[in-house]
Amino acid sequence: MPELPFILEPDEDGEDWHRLLVDGTIAGHPYRFVLDTGGVQTQVEADERMAALPVVASQTSSGTFAAHTTPVVTITDLTIGPLHAATLDVTMVDPIPGHLRAIIGMDVLQRYRCHFRLADGVVDIDPPLPTPADAADLRRSRRGHPYVDVRWPGGIVAHAC
C-alpha cells in the first residue's frame, strides 16, 4: 500500500490542534498543502503561476459574518505522493503571509481510502476506486461533505462529518 508522508504542525486555532501538511506538485512545480478531510474542494493560493490561469467559474460561499466569492481555475497534473488528478477545478485564494491556505479537499481524497498513521507520520493510501459508483455507500451533503452514522445506546443516531 503506498504511503504519503506528512508533516504534523500545531494549528494556531487551538492548543491541542494540529494540521497535516503534505508536499506535492502542480504541473511539476512544488507546492505545500493542508490535507483537509473536511474541505469539499481543493484550494490553491494565487501565486504567479496560478494567477496566470484563466478563471473558468466563481464559487460563492457563506460564513458566519459574510459571503465571499472566489475564482475557480483548472489545474493540471496534481500529484501528492500516490494521489493524482490529471485536471481539477480548484478555488484560488489570495495568500496571507504566515498562513498556509492551500488545501487538498474531498474532491481529490474521495476516490481513495486513507489510513492515517499519526505516530508514523504517514497516510496509507489504497488505489483509487475505479468508478464513483463504488463510493455510493458514503452519504454526502449537497456540497460533498462525507457523513457516517454514529450510534449511541438507546437507538440515537447522528450523522458525523
ZAKOL-790065 format. One line per field, with one value per atom (N, C-alpha, C, CB): residue in three letters; x, y, z; atom name; residue number from 1. Coordinates in steps of 0.2 Angstrom, whole numbers, plus 5000, padded with zeros to 4 digits. Glycine has a CB too. Layout:
r = c(ala, ...)
c1 = c(X, ...)
c2 = c(Y, ...)
c3 = c(Z, ...)
a = c(CA, ...)
k = c(NUM, ...)
***
This chain:
r = c(met, met, met, met, pro, pro, pro, pro, glu, glu, glu, glu, leu, leu, leu, leu, pro, pro, pro, pro, phe, phe, phe, phe, ile, ile, ile, ile, leu, leu, leu, leu, glu, glu, glu, glu, pro, pro, pro, pro, asp, asp, asp, asp, glu, glu, glu, glu, asp, asp, asp, asp, gly, gly, gly, gly, glu, glu, glu, glu, asp, asp, asp, asp, trp, trp, trp, trp, his, his, his, his, arg, arg, arg, arg, leu, leu, leu, leu, leu, leu, leu, leu, val, val, val, val, asp, asp, asp, asp, gly, gly, gly, gly, thr, thr, thr, thr, ile, ile, ile, ile, ala, ala, ala, ala, gly, gly, gly, gly, his, his, his, his, pro, pro, pro, pro, tyr, tyr, tyr, tyr, arg, arg, arg, arg, phe, phe, phe, phe, val, val, val, val, leu, leu, leu, leu, asp, asp, asp, asp, thr, thr, thr, thr, gly, gly, gly, gly, gly, gly, gly, gly, val, val, val, val, gln, gln, gln, gln, thr, thr, thr, thr, gln, gln, gln, gln, val, val, val, val, glu, glu, glu, glu, ala, ala, ala, ala, asp, asp, asp, asp, glu, glu, glu, glu, arg, arg, arg, arg, met, met, met, met, ala, ala, ala, ala, ala, ala, ala, ala, leu, leu, leu, leu, pro, pro, pro, pro, val, val, val, val, val, val, val, val, ala, ala, ala, ala, ser, ser, ser, ser, gln, gln, gln, gln, thr, thr, thr, thr, ser, ser, ser, ser, ser, ser, ser, ser, gly, gly, gly, gly, thr, thr, thr, thr, phe, phe, phe, phe, ala, ala, ala, ala, ala, ala, ala, ala, his, his, his, his, thr, thr, thr, thr, thr, thr, thr, thr, pro, pro, pro, pro, val, val, val, val, val, val, val, val, thr, thr, thr, thr, ile, ile, ile, ile, thr, thr, thr, thr, asp, asp, asp, asp, leu, leu, leu, leu, thr, thr, thr, thr, ile, ile, ile, ile, gly, gly, gly, gly, pro, pro, pro, pro, leu, leu, leu, leu, his, his, his, his, ala, ala, ala, ala, ala, ala, ala, ala, thr, thr, thr, thr, leu, leu, leu, leu, asp, asp, asp, asp, val, val, val, val, thr, thr, thr, thr, met, met, met, met, val, val, val, val, asp, asp, asp, asp, pro, pro, pro, pro, ile, ile, ile, ile, pro, pro, pro, pro, gly, gly, gly, gly, his, his, his, his, leu, leu, leu, leu, arg, arg, arg, arg, ala, ala, ala, ala, ile, ile, ile, ile, ile, ile, ile, ile, gly, gly, gly, gly, met, met, met, met, asp, asp, asp, asp, val, val, val, val, leu, leu, leu, leu, gln, gln, gln, gln, arg, arg, arg, arg, tyr, tyr, tyr, tyr, arg, arg, arg, arg, cys, cys, cys, cys, his, his, his, his, phe, phe, phe, phe, arg, arg, arg, arg, leu, leu, leu, leu, ala, ala, ala, ala, asp, asp, asp, asp, gly, gly, gly, gly, val, val, val, val, val, val, val, val, asp, asp, asp, asp, ile, ile, ile, ile, asp, asp, asp, asp, pro, pro, pro, pro, pro, pro, pro, pro, leu, leu, leu, leu, pro, pro, pro, pro, thr, thr, thr, thr, pro, pro, pro, pro, ala, ala, ala, ala, asp, asp, asp, asp, ala, ala, ala, ala, ala, ala, ala, ala, asp, asp, asp, asp, leu, leu, leu, leu, arg, arg, arg, arg, arg, arg, arg, arg, ser, ser, ser, ser, arg, arg, arg, arg, arg, arg, arg, arg, gly, gly, gly, gly, his, his, his, his, pro, pro, pro, pro, tyr, tyr, tyr, tyr, val, val, val, val, asp, asp, asp, asp, val, val, val, val, arg, arg, arg, arg, trp, trp, trp, trp, pro, pro, pro, pro, gly, gly, gly, gly, gly, gly, gly, gly, ile, ile, ile, ile, val, val, val, val, ala, ala, ala, ala, his, his, his, his, ala, ala, ala, ala, cys, cys, cys, cys)
c1 = c(5004, 5000, 5004, 4995, 5003, 5008, 5007, 5006, 5012, 5012, 5013, 5017, 5009, 5010, 5013, 5003, 5019, 5022, 5019, 5030, 5018, 5015, 5019, 5008, 5018, 5021, 5015, 5025, 5016, 5011, 5013, 5010, 5009, 5011, 5005, 5011, 5007, 5002, 4998, 5006, 4992, 4987, 4986, 4980, 4986, 4986, 4979, 4987, 4974, 4967, 4966, 4962, 4970, 4969, 4975, 4964, 4976, 4982, 4983, 4981, 4978, 4979, 4978, 4975, 4977, 4975, 4981, 4970, 4981, 4987, 4984, 4991, 4988, 4986, 4991, 4987, 4989, 4993, 4995, 4989, 5001, 5004, 5007, 5009, 5006, 5008, 5012, 5003, 5017, 5020, 5018, 5028, 5017, 5015, 5018, 5008, 5015, 5017, 5010, 5022, 5010, 5005, 5009, 5001, 5008, 5011, 5019, 5009, 5021, 5029, 5032, 5032, 5028, 5030, 5028, 5027, 5033, 5032, 5027, 5038, 5022, 5018, 5017, 5011, 5015, 5013, 5006, 5018, 5002, 4995, 4993, 4992, 4988, 4985, 4980, 4981, 4981, 4977, 4970, 4980, 4965, 4958, 4953, 4957, 4951, 4946, 4939, 4946, 4939, 4933, 4932, 4932, 4937, 4936, 4933, 4943, 4928, 4925, 4929, 4918, 4932, 4935, 4943, 4932, 4947, 4954, 4955, 4959, 4960, 4961, 4968, 4958, 4970, 4977, 4977, 4979, 4983, 4985, 4987, 4990, 4985, 4987, 4994, 4982, 4998, 5005, 5005, 5010, 5011, 5012, 5010, 5020, 5011, 5008, 5001, 5011, 4998, 4991, 4987, 4989, 4989, 4986, 4986, 4989, 4990, 4990, 4985, 4997, 4982, 4977, 4971, 4976, 4967, 4961, 4956, 4958, 4951, 4946, 4940, 4943, 4938, 4933, 4926, 4935, 4926, 4920, 4921, 4917, 4916, 4917, 4913, 4915, 4915, 4911, 4910, 4915, 4903, 4901, 4900, 4895, 4902, 4901, 4899, 4907, 4895, 4893, 4896, 4886, 4899, 4901, 4897, 4909, 4899, 4895, 4894, 4899, 4899, 4898, 4897, 4904, 4899, 4898, 4899, 4903, 4897, 4898, 4904, 4891, 4907, 4913, 4913, 4919, 4916, 4916, 4923, 4912, 4925, 4932, 4932, 4936, 4938, 4938, 4940, 4943, 4938, 4939, 4944, 4933, 4949, 4954, 4955, 4961, 4957, 4958, 4966, 4955, 4968, 4975, 4976, 4977, 4982, 4984, 4989, 4986, 4989, 4994, 4996, 5001, 4990, 4991, 4994, 4985, 4999, 5002, 5004, 5008, 5002, 5004, 5005, 4998, 5011, 5013, 5009, 5011, 5005, 5001, 4994, 4999, 4993, 4987, 4988, 4984, 4983, 4984, 4978, 4988, 4978, 4972, 4975, 4968, 4973, 4976, 4973, 4973, 4967, 4964, 4960, 4961, 4959, 4955, 4953, 4958, 4947, 4945, 4945, 4937, 4949, 4950, 4949, 4958, 4947, 4947, 4953, 4942, 4954, 4960, 4959, 4963, 4963, 4963, 4969, 4961, 4969, 4975, 4979, 4973, 4985, 4989, 4989, 4997, 4990, 4991, 4997, 4985, 5002, 5009, 5008, 5013, 5012, 5012, 5006, 5012, 5001, 4996, 4995, 4989, 4996, 4995, 4988, 4999, 4986, 4978, 4977, 4976, 4982, 4981, 4979, 4988, 4974, 4971, 4970, 4965, 4971, 4968, 4962, 4974, 4956, 4950, 4947, 4945, 4941, 4937, 4936, 4931, 4937, 4936, 4942, 4936, 4948, 4953, 4953, 4960, 4952, 4953, 4947, 4953, 4941, 4935, 4936, 4929, 4941, 4942, 4947, 4945, 4950, 4955, 4952, 4961, 4955, 4954, 4960, 4952, 4960, 4966, 4966, 4966, 4972, 4973, 4978, 4975, 4976, 4981, 4984, 4977, 4991, 4995, 4999, 5000, 4996, 4999, 5006, 4994, 5007, 5013, 5019, 5012, 5017, 5022, 5023, 5020, 5019, 5019, 5018, 5026, 5013, 5011, 5004, 5015, 5001, 4994, 4995, 4990, 4992, 4992, 4986, 4991, 4988, 4983, 4982, 4986, 4975, 4973, 4972, 4966, 4973, 4972, 4966, 4974, 4965, 4958, 4953, 4959, 4947, 4941, 4940, 4935, 4938, 4938, 4932, 4936, 4927, 4921, 4918, 4916, 4915, 4912, 4906, 4909, 4903, 4898, 4900, 4895, 4907, 4910, 4909, 4917, 4909, 4909, 4901, 4913, 4897, 4889, 4887, 4885, 4891, 4889, 4890, 4892, 4894, 4896, 4891, 4903, 4887, 4882, 4886, 4878, 4884, 4887, 4882, 4890, 4884, 4880, 4879, 4882, 4875, 4874, 4881, 4868, 4885, 4891, 4897, 4893, 4896, 4901, 4904, 4906, 4902, 4905, 4903, 4903, 4907, 4905, 4903, 4912, 4898, 4895, 4894, 4887, 4895, 4894, 4890, 4901, 4886, 4882, 4885, 4876, 4884, 4887, 4881, 4890, 4881, 4876, 4878, 4874, 4873, 4873, 4868, 4872, 4869, 4864, 4857, 4866, 4852, 4845, 4843, 4845, 4847, 4844, 4846, 4837, 4850, 4851, 4856, 4854, 4855, 4859, 4860, 4856, 4866, 4868, 4872, 4871, 4872, 4877, 4883, 4873, 4889, 4895, 4899, 4899, 4902, 4906, 4913, 4905)
c2 = c(4994, 5000, 5006, 5000, 5011, 5017, 5021, 5021, 5024, 5029, 5036, 5027, 5041, 5048, 5051, 5051, 5053, 5056, 5063, 5057, 5065, 5071, 5075, 5071, 5081, 5085, 5087, 5091, 5085, 5087, 5094, 5081, 5099, 5106, 5108, 5110, 5111, 5114, 5119, 5117, 5119, 5124, 5130, 5121, 5136, 5142, 5142, 5148, 5139, 5139, 5135, 5136, 5131, 5128, 5125, 5122, 5124, 5122, 5115, 5123, 5111, 5103, 5102, 5099, 5107, 5105, 5105, 5111, 5101, 5101, 5100, 5094, 5102, 5101, 5096, 5108, 5093, 5088, 5092, 5081, 5093, 5096, 5091, 5102, 5092, 5087, 5091, 5082, 5088, 5091, 5088, 5091, 5092, 5089, 5094, 5088, 5092, 5097, 5098, 5093, 5104, 5105, 5107, 5111, 5103, 5104, 5104, 5110, 5100, 5099, 5104, 5099, 5109, 5114, 5112, 5121, 5113, 5111, 5115, 5110, 5112, 5116, 5112, 5117, 5116, 5113, 5114, 5115, 5109, 5109, 5107, 5105, 5109, 5106, 5100, 5111, 5094, 5089, 5090, 5082, 5091, 5093, 5089, 5101, 5084, 5079, 5083, 5073, 5089, 5092, 5097, 5096, 5098, 5103, 5100, 5106, 5103, 5100, 5100, 5103, 5106, 5107, 5109, 5113, 5107, 5109, 5116, 5105, 5119, 5126, 5128, 5130, 5132, 5135, 5142, 5133, 5144, 5151, 5154, 5152, 5160, 5164, 5166, 5170, 5162, 5164, 5166, 5159, 5167, 5170, 5164, 5171, 5158, 5153, 5152, 5146, 5152, 5151, 5157, 5150, 5163, 5169, 5170, 5175, 5167, 5167, 5162, 5165, 5158, 5153, 5157, 5147, 5155, 5158, 5156, 5156, 5161, 5159, 5156, 5166, 5150, 5146, 5147, 5139, 5149, 5150, 5154, 5143, 5155, 5158, 5154, 5165, 5154, 5150, 5155, 5144, 5155, 5159, 5155, 5163, 5156, 5153, 5158, 5148, 5156, 5160, 5158, 5160, 5162, 5161, 5164, 5163, 5164, 5167, 5174, 5166, 5178, 5185, 5188, 5188, 5184, 5187, 5181, 5192, 5183, 5179, 5181, 5178, 5177, 5179, 5175, 5178, 5177, 5174, 5173, 5178, 5167, 5166, 5163, 5161, 5165, 5162, 5155, 5166, 5151, 5144, 5144, 5140, 5140, 5139, 5131, 5143, 5129, 5122, 5121, 5120, 5117, 5115, 5108, 5115, 5107, 5100, 5097, 5101, 5090, 5086, 5088, 5087, 5087, 5087, 5081, 5090, 5081, 5074, 5076, 5072, 5072, 5072, 5065, 5075, 5062, 5055, 5051, 5054, 5046, 5042, 5045, 5036, 5051, 5055, 5058, 5059, 5058, 5061, 5063, 5056, 5069, 5071, 5074, 5077, 5072, 5075, 5082, 5070, 5083, 5090, 5091, 5092, 5097, 5098, 5105, 5096, 5107, 5114, 5115, 5115, 5120, 5122, 5129, 5121, 5131, 5138, 5141, 5139, 5148, 5151, 5157, 5154, 5157, 5162, 5166, 5159, 5172, 5176, 5174, 5184, 5174, 5171, 5176, 5170, 5174, 5178, 5176, 5177, 5180, 5178, 5175, 5185, 5169, 5166, 5161, 5170, 5160, 5156, 5152, 5160, 5145, 5141, 5140, 5134, 5142, 5142, 5137, 5149, 5134, 5129, 5122, 5128, 5119, 5113, 5108, 5114, 5102, 5096, 5094, 5090, 5094, 5093, 5086, 5098, 5085, 5079, 5078, 5078, 5083, 5082, 5077, 5088, 5077, 5073, 5067, 5076, 5068, 5062, 5057, 5065, 5059, 5055, 5048, 5058, 5048, 5042, 5037, 5044, 5039, 5035, 5033, 5038, 5027, 5025, 5027, 5017, 5031, 5033, 5031, 5041, 5028, 5026, 5030, 5018, 5035, 5039, 5036, 5046, 5036, 5033, 5039, 5027, 5042, 5049, 5048, 5052, 5042, 5041, 5040, 5035, 5037, 5036, 5041, 5029, 5046, 5052, 5050, 5055, 5045, 5044, 5042, 5037, 5043, 5041, 5035, 5046, 5029, 5024, 5025, 5017, 5024, 5026, 5020, 5032, 5018, 5012, 5015, 5009, 5011, 5014, 5017, 5008, 5021, 5024, 5019, 5030, 5021, 5017, 5018, 5019, 5012, 5013, 5018, 5006, 5018, 5022, 5026, 5018, 5031, 5035, 5030, 5041, 5026, 5021, 5017, 5017, 5016, 5011, 5015, 5010, 5022, 5025, 5027, 5032, 5024, 5026, 5025, 5022, 5020, 5019, 5025, 5013, 5030, 5035, 5041, 5038, 5043, 5048, 5055, 5048, 5059, 5066, 5071, 5066, 5077, 5083, 5085, 5089, 5090, 5093, 5096, 5098, 5098, 5101, 5096, 5107, 5090, 5085, 5082, 5087, 5085, 5083, 5076, 5088, 5071, 5065, 5064, 5060, 5060, 5058, 5051, 5061, 5049, 5042, 5042, 5039, 5037, 5036, 5035, 5031, 5038, 5037, 5035, 5044, 5030, 5027, 5027, 5020, 5029, 5029, 5024, 5036, 5021, 5017, 5021, 5015, 5017, 5020, 5021, 5026, 5019, 5020, 5027, 5018, 5031, 5038, 5037, 5042, 5040, 5040, 5047, 5036, 5049, 5056, 5055, 5060, 5060, 5060, 5064, 5062, 5061, 5064, 5066, 5060, 5072, 5073, 5072, 5081)
c3 = c(5000, 5000, 5000, 5006, 4995, 4995, 5001, 4989, 5003, 5009, 5007, 5014, 5010, 5009, 5016, 5007, 5015, 5022, 5023, 5021, 5029, 5031, 5036, 5032, 5037, 5042, 5047, 5040, 5053, 5058, 5061, 5064, 5060, 5063, 5067, 5057, 5073, 5078, 5074, 5084, 5075, 5072, 5077, 5071, 5075, 5079, 5082, 5075, 5079, 5082, 5088, 5077, 5090, 5097, 5099, 5096, 5106, 5109, 5108, 5117, 5107, 5106, 5098, 5110, 5094, 5087, 5083, 5084, 5077, 5073, 5066, 5074, 5061, 5054, 5051, 5050, 5046, 5042, 5035, 5040, 5034, 5029, 5024, 5030, 5017, 5013, 5007, 5010, 5004, 4999, 4992, 4999, 4987, 4980, 4975, 4980, 4969, 4963, 4959, 4959, 4956, 4951, 4945, 4953, 4939, 4933, 4934, 4929, 4939, 4940, 4945, 4934, 4947, 4952, 4959, 4950, 4964, 4970, 4974, 4974, 4978, 4982, 4989, 4979, 4994, 5001, 5002, 5007, 5005, 5006, 5013, 5000, 5015, 5021, 5019, 5025, 5021, 5020, 5024, 5021, 5020, 5024, 5022, 5022, 5026, 5025, 5026, 5030, 5029, 5029, 5024, 5036, 5019, 5014, 5008, 5012, 5005, 4999, 4993, 4998, 4992, 4986, 4987, 4981, 4983, 4983, 4982, 4978, 4986, 4985, 4984, 4992, 4980, 4979, 4981, 4972, 4983, 4984, 4977, 4989, 4976, 4970, 4970, 4969, 4966, 4965, 4958, 4967, 4955, 4948, 4944, 4947, 4945, 4940, 4940, 4942, 4947, 4947, 4945, 4955, 4946, 4944, 4936, 4947, 4933, 4926, 4922, 4923, 4926, 4923, 4922, 4928, 4917, 4916, 4921, 4909, 4923, 4928, 4924, 4931, 4926, 4922, 4926, 4922, 4932, 4935, 4942, 4937, 4946, 4953, 4957, 4953, 4964, 4969, 4974, 4971, 4976, 4982, 4988, 4980, 4994, 5000, 5005, 5002, 5010, 5016, 5022, 5016, 5026, 5033, 5038, 5033, 5044, 5049, 5048, 5056, 5046, 5045, 5038, 5048, 5033, 5026, 5021, 5025, 5015, 5010, 5006, 5005, 5002, 4998, 4992, 5002, 4987, 4980, 4978, 4975, 4976, 4974, 4967, 4979, 4964, 4957, 4957, 4953, 4951, 4950, 4944, 4950, 4945, 4939, 4938, 4940, 4932, 4931, 4931, 4924, 4936, 4936, 4933, 4944, 4931, 4928, 4932, 4920, 4931, 4934, 4941, 4930, 4946, 4953, 4955, 4956, 4959, 4961, 4969, 4957, 4973, 4980, 4982, 4985, 4982, 4983, 4978, 4991, 4981, 4977, 4974, 4980, 4977, 4975, 4968, 4980, 4963, 4957, 4954, 4952, 4951, 4947, 4940, 4951, 4935, 4928, 4927, 4922, 4928, 4928, 4934, 4921, 4937, 4943, 4943, 4949, 4944, 4945, 4953, 4943, 4954, 4961, 4962, 4963, 4969, 4970, 4971, 4977, 4970, 4971, 4976, 4964, 4981, 4986, 4986, 4993, 4989, 4990, 4996, 4991, 4995, 5001, 5006, 4998, 5012, 5018, 5022, 5024, 5022, 5025, 5031, 5025, 5032, 5038, 5039, 5044, 5034, 5035, 5028, 5036, 5029, 5023, 5021, 5024, 5015, 5014, 5008, 5011, 5005, 5000, 5004, 4996, 5001, 5004, 4999, 5008, 5001, 4997, 5000, 4996, 4996, 4999, 4996, 4997, 4998, 4997, 4989, 5000, 4985, 4978, 4975, 4974, 4979, 4977, 4982, 4978, 4988, 4993, 4992, 5000, 4989, 4989, 4985, 4986, 4981, 4977, 4980, 4970, 4986, 4990, 4997, 4990, 4999, 5006, 5009, 5007, 5015, 5018, 5025, 5018, 5027, 5034, 5037, 5035, 5042, 5045, 5051, 5047, 5050, 5055, 5058, 5052, 5062, 5065, 5068, 5070, 5072, 5076, 5071, 5080, 5065, 5060, 5055, 5056, 5055, 5050, 5043, 5051, 5042, 5035, 5035, 5033, 5029, 5027, 5022, 5024, 5024, 5019, 5014, 5023, 5008, 5003, 4998, 4998, 4998, 4994, 4987, 4996, 4982, 4975, 4974, 4970, 4969, 4968, 4966, 4963, 4968, 4966, 4959, 4970, 4955, 4948, 4945, 4945, 4949, 4947, 4953, 4943, 4952, 4958, 4961, 4956, 4957, 4959, 4965, 4954, 4965, 4971, 4977, 4969, 4977, 4984, 4985, 4983, 4983, 4984, 4991, 4979, 4995, 5002, 5006, 5004, 5004, 5008, 5007, 5006, 5012, 5012, 5011, 5018, 5007, 5006, 5007, 4999, 5009, 5009, 5002, 5014, 5001, 4994, 4991, 4993, 4996, 4994, 4994, 4999, 4996, 4995, 5001, 4991, 5007, 5014, 5015, 5019, 5017, 5018, 5025, 5018, 5026, 5033, 5034, 5033, 5040, 5043, 5048, 5045, 5050, 5055, 5062, 5054, 5067, 5073, 5078, 5076, 5081, 5085, 5093, 5083, 5097, 5104, 5107, 5107, 5113, 5116, 5116, 5124, 5116, 5116, 5109, 5120, 5104, 5097, 5094, 5097, 5097, 5095, 5089, 5101, 5084, 5078, 5075, 5072, 5074, 5071, 5065, 5076, 5061, 5055, 5057, 5049, 5056, 5058, 5052, 5063, 5051, 5046, 5047, 5044)
a = c(N, CA, C, CB, N, CA, C, CB, N, CA, C, CB, N, CA, C, CB, N, CA, C, CB, N, CA, C, CB, N, CA, C, CB, N, CA, C, CB, N, CA, C, CB, N, CA, C, CB, N, CA, C, CB, N, CA, C, CB, N, CA, C, CB, N, CA, C, CB, N, CA, C, CB, N, CA, C, CB, N, CA, C, CB, N, CA, C, CB, N, CA, C, CB, N, CA, C, CB, N, CA, C, CB, N, CA, C, CB, N, CA, C, CB, N, CA, C, CB, N, CA, C, CB, N, CA, C, CB, N, CA, C, CB, N, CA, C, CB, N, CA, C, CB, N, CA, C, CB, N, CA, C, CB, N, CA, C, CB, N, CA, C, CB, N, CA, C, CB, N, CA, C, CB, N, CA, C, CB, N, CA, C, CB, N, CA, C, CB, N, CA, C, CB, N, CA, C, CB, N, CA, C, CB, N, CA, C, CB, N, CA, C, CB, N, CA, C, CB, N, CA, C, CB, N, CA, C, CB, N, CA, C, CB, N, CA, C, CB, N, CA, C, CB, N, CA, C, CB, N, CA, C, CB, N, CA, C, CB, N, CA, C, CB, N, CA, C, CB, N, CA, C, CB, N, CA, C, CB, N, CA, C, CB, N, CA, C, CB, N, CA, C, CB, N, CA, C, CB, N, CA, C, CB, N, CA, C, CB, N, CA, C, CB, N, CA, C, CB, N, CA, C, CB, N, CA, C, CB, N, CA, C, CB, N, CA, C, CB, N, CA, C, CB, N, CA, C, CB, N, CA, C, CB, N, CA, C, CB, N, CA, C, CB, N, CA, C, CB, N, CA, C, CB, N, CA, C, CB, N, CA, C, CB, N, CA, C, CB, N, CA, C, CB, N, CA, C, CB, N, CA, C, CB, N, CA, C, CB, N, CA, C, CB, N, CA, C, CB, N, CA, C, CB, N, CA, C, CB, N, CA, C, CB, N, CA, C, CB, N, CA, C, CB, N, CA, C, CB, N, CA, C, CB, N, CA, C, CB, N, CA, C, CB, N, CA, C, CB, N, CA, C, CB, N, CA, C, CB, N, CA, C, CB, N, CA, C, CB, N, CA, C, CB, N, CA, C, CB, N, CA, C, CB, N, CA, C, CB, N, CA, C, CB, N, CA, C, CB, N, CA, C, CB, N, CA, C, CB, N, CA, C, CB, N, CA, C, CB, N, CA, C, CB, N, CA, C, CB, N, CA, C, CB, N, CA, C, CB, N, CA, C, CB, N, CA, C, CB, N, CA, C, CB, N, CA, C, CB, N, CA, C, CB, N, CA, C, CB, N, CA, C, CB, N, CA, C, CB, N, CA, C, CB, N, CA, C, CB, N, CA, C, CB, N, CA, C, CB, N, CA, C, CB, N, CA, C, CB, N, CA, C, CB, N, CA, C, CB, N, CA, C, CB, N, CA, C, CB, N, CA, C, CB, N, CA, C, CB, N, CA, C, CB, N, CA, C, CB, N, CA, C, CB, N, CA, C, CB, N, CA, C, CB, N, CA, C, CB, N, CA, C, CB, N, CA, C, CB, N, CA, C, CB, N, CA, C, CB, N, CA, C, CB, N, CA, C, CB, N, CA, C, CB, N, CA, C, CB, N, CA, C, CB, N, CA, C, CB, N, CA, C, CB, N, CA, C, CB, N, CA, C, CB, N, CA, C, CB, N, CA, C, CB, N, CA, C, CB, N, CA, C, CB, N, CA, C, CB, N, CA, C, CB, N, CA, C, CB, N, CA, C, CB, N, CA, C, CB, N, CA, C, CB)
k = c(1, 1, 1, 1, 2, 2, 2, 2, 3, 3, 3, 3, 4, 4, 4, 4, 5, 5, 5, 5, 6, 6, 6, 6, 7, 7, 7, 7, 8, 8, 8, 8, 9, 9, 9, 9, 10, 10, 10, 10, 11, 11, 11, 11, 12, 12, 12, 12, 13, 13, 13, 13, 14, 14, 14, 14, 15, 15, 15, 15, 16, 16, 16, 16, 17, 17, 17, 17, 18, 18, 18, 18, 19, 19, 19, 19, 20, 20, 20, 20, 21, 21, 21, 21, 22, 22, 22, 22, 23, 23, 23, 23, 24, 24, 24, 24, 25, 25, 25, 25, 26, 26, 26, 26, 27, 27, 27, 27, 28, 28, 28, 28, 29, 29, 29, 29, 30, 30, 30, 30, 31, 31, 31, 31, 32, 32, 32, 32, 33, 33, 33, 33, 34, 34, 34, 34, 35, 35, 35, 35, 36, 36, 36, 36, 37, 37, 37, 37, 38, 38, 38, 38, 39, 39, 39, 39, 40, 40, 40, 40, 41, 41, 41, 41, 42, 42, 42, 42, 43, 43, 43, 43, 44, 44, 44, 44, 45, 45, 45, 45, 46, 46, 46, 46, 47, 47, 47, 47, 48, 48, 48, 48, 49, 49, 49, 49, 50, 50, 50, 50, 51, 51, 51, 51, 52, 52, 52, 52, 53, 53, 53, 53, 54, 54, 54, 54, 55, 55, 55, 55, 56, 56, 56, 56, 57, 57, 57, 57, 58, 58, 58, 58, 59, 59, 59, 59, 60, 60, 60, 60, 61, 61, 61, 61, 62, 62, 62, 62, 63, 63, 63, 63, 64, 64, 64, 64, 65, 65, 65, 65, 66, 66, 66, 66, 67, 67, 67, 67, 68, 68, 68, 68, 69, 69, 69, 69, 70, 70, 70, 70, 71, 71, 71, 71, 72, 72, 72, 72, 73, 73, 73, 73, 74, 74, 74, 74, 75, 75, 75, 75, 76, 76, 76, 76, 77, 77, 77, 77, 78, 78, 78, 78, 79, 79, 79, 79, 80, 80, 80, 80, 81, 81, 81, 81, 82, 82, 82, 82, 83, 83, 83, 83, 84, 84, 84, 84, 85, 85, 85, 85, 86, 86, 86, 86, 87, 87, 87, 87, 88, 88, 88, 88, 89, 89, 89, 89, 90, 90, 90, 90, 91, 91, 91, 91, 92, 92, 92, 92, 93, 93, 93, 93, 94, 94, 94, 94, 95, 95, 95, 95, 96, 96, 96, 96, 97, 97, 97, 97, 98, 98, 98, 98, 99, 99, 99, 99, 100, 100, 100, 100, 101, 101, 101, 101, 102, 102, 102, 102, 103, 103, 103, 103, 104, 104, 104, 104, 105, 105, 105, 105, 106, 106, 106, 106, 107, 107, 107, 107, 108, 108, 108, 108, 109, 109, 109, 109, 110, 110, 110, 110, 111, 111, 111, 111, 112, 112, 112, 112, 113, 113, 113, 113, 114, 114, 114, 114, 115, 115, 115, 115, 116, 116, 116, 116, 117, 117, 117, 117, 118, 118, 118, 118, 119, 119, 119, 119, 120, 120, 120, 120, 121, 121, 121, 121, 122, 122, 122, 122, 123, 123, 123, 123, 124, 124, 124, 124, 125, 125, 125, 125, 126, 126, 126, 126, 127, 127, 127, 127, 128, 128, 128, 128, 129, 129, 129, 129, 130, 130, 130, 130, 131, 131, 131, 131, 132, 132, 132, 132, 133, 133, 133, 133, 134, 134, 134, 134, 135, 135, 135, 135, 136, 136, 136, 136, 137, 137, 137, 137, 138, 138, 138, 138, 139, 139, 139, 139, 140, 140, 140, 140, 141, 141, 141, 141, 142, 142, 142, 142, 143, 143, 143, 143, 144, 144, 144, 144, 145, 145, 145, 145, 146, 146, 146, 146, 147, 147, 147, 147, 148, 148, 148, 148, 149, 149, 149, 149, 150, 150, 150, 150, 151, 151, 151, 151, 152, 152, 152, 152, 153, 153, 153, 153, 154, 154, 154, 154, 155, 155, 155, 155, 156, 156, 156, 156, 157, 157, 157, 157, 158, 158, 158, 158, 159, 159, 159, 159, 160, 160, 160, 160, 161, 161, 161, 161)
***
